[in-house]
Amino acid sequence: MPDYSSVPQAGHPGSALRLLILDDDPLVGDTVRIMAGSVGASAFYCRTAADFFKRVAEWAPSHILLDLVMPGLDGVEVIQRLGEMGCEAKLIIVSGVDRRVLDAAQRSARLHRLSLAGALSKPFSRSALATLLEVGCAAPQFHLVPAEPRPTPSSRDLKHALEHGEIGPVFQPKVRCSDGSLVGYEALARWTRAEINLWSPDTFVPLAEQTGQAARLTEVIADRSLQWLGSNFPSAPHSVAINVPAQCLKDDQIIRFIGRTCSQYGVTPDRVVLEVTESGAVEPDSAALDVLTRVRLMGMKLSIDDFGVGYSSLVQLARMPFSEIKIDRSFVAELCHSCEAQAIVAGIIGMSNGLGMTTVAEGVEDLDTYMRLRELGCDAAQGYFIGRPMAAPLALAWSDSA
């Protein structure tokens, strides 16, 4: 019996397409090798994990075809190792297992920062393999350059920034899925100095919450956002969404401030959406319920953000007077690739309709996702496909061209 542990594909030694195959079945490995050669790719077939990882390091493949079911070292472990190695090859996952398992393996590959060309269910055709090789080849290569470490800001730094106007809003548009018309903007906090972003919200928002400055941060963003909305859209129906940390809803101070600010800038309360992060887990006690009920009585809308990733999703929906659900970006990103994500998003939209609420999908990155959301009946969408978060002048110009 011939030794298939490592067999090169002859005839294309200079090909830019270099496919490395890991499969424990010699017949499958040799068949894929021949398929690859017929579309102009050179290929190596490896039967063992040890030889495979050696080839990854030495041969620098452009593509890797990985069978998930392997003796000794399964496909998930291979994915983990490739991620640790910083492998830049395009990954093609193949298996005869259930499609949901293939979907989960693809999500795992993305989480390990691997570049994914796609997945194939066995048996697959030469044309299916050729399509993934061509798509993978056409995709641009990006190299991450690690940033120089930056010291973490202190509580004093944050206080100084809030006092001196270094923290303010940028605006990301939201549009109706049905016709693409502008619904409004979400105000997102940014910390800048001389037009340079100093720290990301992932750094300074938790710092504000930990140091008792969350309320002041919310006030700054609300004041500047409502001033911008009132000045530039005095009669338009466009709304602005303002993020409110759960800890600021223990009393009604923030709500009163936002109400006064609406009056100051001529913005009717029904044009304000307060977004409460679901993962912040607003406790359904009497104090929080009273505050959120007052929000609705004042005419403002109330959105539960990042829906689906917190532990108390249905509890909060049942007990709190939310009017909008924002579907978490992790489900939206997988919408066109995962049957589970499609079912979850469809379920959220159906539940929202049944409760008389609206749905907003965040993290919409491409046309296919946008069109799929439209088909499912989602009310609104935001994401880079529609528009990035923009400084106030650019957001205004965007609205003029929308």
N, C-alpha and C positions, 0 to 999 in steps of 0.2 A: 504493500500500500504506500503511495507516495506521501512524503512529509509535507503537510500543508501549514506547518506552524508559522512560517513566514515566507510567503511567495510573492515576488514582485510581478507587476503587470508589465510585460515587455511591449515595446513599440511606441511608447510615448515618454521617453526619458526626460524631455525638456518641457513637458506640459506644466502649465501653471496650476492645473487642477491635479492635486495629489490627494487621493482618497485612501485613508487608513481604515481597514475593516477589522472589527473585533467581533467574532462569532465562533461558537464552539462547534458548529456543524461545518465540516470541510466542504460538503456539497454546496451549501448556501454561500460560504465564503468564496469559493471558486466561481460560482455563478455571478455573484455581485462583481467580482474582479473582472470578468469578461464583459459584463454590462458597462462598467466604468470605462474599460478600454474602447468600447464601441462608440462612446461619446467623446473620445479624445482625452481621457484622463489616465494618468498613471495611478497604480493602486498597489497597496500591500495588504495581504490578508494575514492576520494574526489570530492564532487559536488560543493563545495563553495571555493572561494579563501581564505577566512579566515581560514578554516580548513586545506586547503592545505599548507599554509605557516607555520602553527603550526606544521604540520607533517614534513615538511622539516627541521625545527629546531630541533624537538625532535627525529625523527626516523632515520635521516641521511640516506636517500635512496641512493642506488648505481646508480639508474636510475630514471628518471622522464619522464613520457609520458604526453605531453601537447597538448590539443586541442586548436587550434588557435582562434576558434570562440566561445567565452564565453560571456554570458550576464554580464554587469556590469564592468568586468575587462577582456579585451581581451588578447590574447596570447602575443602580443608585450609588454604590460605592465607587464605581468608576467615575461617575459624574462628580462626586465629592473630590476625588483625587485630581481630576482635571481642573476643577476650580482652584484647588490649592496650588497647582502648578502654574496657574495663570494662563492656561491654554487659550490660544486665539483662533484655533481652527473652528470652522462652522460644524456644528453637531447635527447629525441626522440620527434620530432614535428609531429603532425598528423592533417589532416584537409581534408575537401572535397573541398576546394577552388582550384583555378587555380594553376598549378604547379609552375608558375613564382612567385606566392605569397609565396609558400613554400620555394622556393629558396631564396627569399628576407628575410624570417624569419630566415633561417639558417645563412645568412650573418649577420643578426642582432645579433644572438646568439654568433657568433664568435667575433664580435666587442665588446660585453659585457663580453668577456673572459670566456664564458661558454664552457664546454667540450661537443662536439656534437657527438652523436652516429649516427644520420641520421634522415631522414624524411620519413613518410609514408602517402600515399593518401588513404583516406577512400573510400570503405572498404578495409581492408588489411587482409592478411592471418596470421594464427598462425606461419607458417614457416618464413614469413617476419619479424614478431616481434621477433621470436627466433633468427634470424640471427643478428639483431641489439643488442639484449641482449648479445649474445655470443661475438660479436665483441667488444662491449663496455666493457665487463668483461675482455677480453684479453688485452685491452689497458693499458699501464702502467699509474700509477698516479704520477703526478708531483706537487710539492708544491712550490710555489714561496716564496722565502725568501727575504723580502725587504732589499735592500742594505742600508748601512749607508749613510746619506747625505754627499755629497762632495761639497766643495766650487766651485763656477763657476770660470773658469780661466779668468784672466784679459787680456787686450790687451798686457800688458808688458809680461805676462806669455807666450802668443802666440809668441811674437817676440823673446823671449829667446829660445823657443823651435825650432823655424825655424833656428835661428842662430847656435844652438848647435846640430843639427841633430836628435832631438827627434821626429820630424815628418818626415815620409817617407812612401813609398808605400808598400802595400802588393798586391798580384796578384791573381785574380780569373780567372780560365780558362773558355774559351768559346769553344764549340765544334759544328761541323756541325750536324744538326739533321738527315741528310740522312745516315751518316755512323759513327758518333761519333768521327771523327778525329778532332784533335786540330786545331782551327782557330787562337787563340791567347789568350791574357789576358787583363783583365781590371785592371788598376792600381787604387787602392783605398787608400786614405790617412789614416794613423793611427798615433796616438800620444802615444809613449811608452817611458818608462824609465826603464832600467834594465829589459827589456822584459815584462814589465807590462803595459797594456793599461791604460793610465791615464784618457783620456776623449774620448768620441765617436765622430765621424765626425758630428753627429747631433748637437753636442755642439760647436765644434771649427770651423767648416766650416762657419756657420752663423756669428760667431764672427769675422772671417777673413773678411767676406764681409762687416760687419758693421764698422770695424776699418781700412778699406783701405789696408788690407794685403792679399786680395784674389789673387792678381797678384803674390806676392812673394810665397804664398803657391802653386800656380799652377806651378811656375817655379821650385820649389824644387821637386815636384812630377814628373814633366816632365824630369828634368835632371837625377834623379836617375833611373827612369823607362827606359829611352832611353839608359842609360849607361848599365843597366842590359840586355836589349834586344840585344844591339850591341855586348856585351861581350859573351853572352851565345848562341845567335842564329844569328851568323854573316851572314849565307847564307840561313837559313830557311825562309819560307814565313810568319811565325807567326807575328801577329800584336800586338800592344799594344794600348789600349784605354785610353785616358787621359781626365778626366773631366775638363771642362773649364766653370767657372761661366759666366753667361750672361753679367755681368758688365765688364768683361775683354775683351769684344768684341766691346767696343766703339771705340777702336783704334787698330792698328795692332802690338803693342809692344809684346804682348804674342806670336802672330803668328810668328813674326820675331825671337823671342827667341827660339821657338821650331824648326824653320827651321835651325838656326845655330847649335842647339844642335844635330839635326839629322846628320848634316855634321860632327860634332865633333866625334860622336860615330859610324859613318859608317852605319847609318840606313837610308834606302831610305824612302822618305816621304810617299810613297804608303803603308807603313807598320804602319802608324800612323792613329788612329781614334780619332778625337776630339768629345767628347760627350758634348752636350749642353743640360742642363736640360730644358725640355719643360715648366715646371711650373715656370722657371725663366723668361719666356715671353720675348724673344728677340724681341725688337720692330723692325718691318720691315721698318726702315728708311734707308736713303741712306748710313749712316756710317756703320751700322751693315751689310747691304747687301754688301758693298764694302769689308769689312773684311772677311766675309764668302766666298765670291766669290774668294778672294785671297787664302784662304785655299784650295779650290778645284784646283785652277790654279797651286798651289805649288805641287799638287799631293796627298795631304792628303785627307782622307775620313772624312765625317761630319755626325754625328749621332744625331738625336733628341731623347733625353732620356726621360724616364717616359711618353711615348706617351699615350695620352688619358685622362690625369688628369688635363691638363691646359686648360685655356679658349680659347686659340688661336691656337689650333692644326692645323686645316685646313688652316688657314691664313698663318701660318709659313711654312707649306708644300708647299703651292702655291707660296710663294714669296721668300723663301730662298732655296739655292742650297744643301739641305741635300741629302745624298746618302744612309742613313740607318735609320731605325726606330727601336727603342727599345720599345717593348711592356711592359707597366707597370706591375709590379708584382701583383697588385691587380686583374687584369684580369687573369693572368696566374694561380694564386692560386686557382681561382674558375673554371678553365677550365673544370675539370671533374665533377663538381657539379652543374653548372649553365648553363641553355640554353642561357641566356643573354650573359654570358662571352664567351661561344663558338661562338655565332654569332658575337660578337665584335672582337674577335681575328681573326676569319675567314675573317671578313670584312677588318681588318687592313692589313692582309697578301695579300688579293686580291687587295686592293688599292696600296700597296707597289709594287706588281708585275706590276700593270698597269703603275706605275710611273717609273719603271726601278730601284727600290731601293731594298735593302736587308732588311730582318727582323731578329731581335734578341729578343728572349724571356728571360726576367730576372726573377729570383725567381723560377726556376724549382726545385721542392723539391722531386719529386718521379718519378718512372718509368712510371706510367700511364700518367702523364702530359707530359713527354718527348715523349712518343709514340703518344699521341694525337697531339702534335705539329708537329711531323713528318708527320702524316696523312694529316694535314692541309697545309703542304708545307712550314712551317717556315724554314728559312735558318740556324739559329744558336740558341744555348741556353746556358744559364749559370744559376747556382744556386747550392744549397748545394748537390743536387743529383749528380751533376757532379763533383764539388769540391768547398770547402770553400775558402775564401780568405786566402792566405798563404804567409808567409815570403819568401823572394827571394830563399833561398836554398831549401825549401820544394817545391816551385813552379817548380824549375828546376828538382827536383827529380820526381815530378808528371809528367812532360812532358816526362821524360825518360821511365816512365812506361805506358804511355798512348798508 
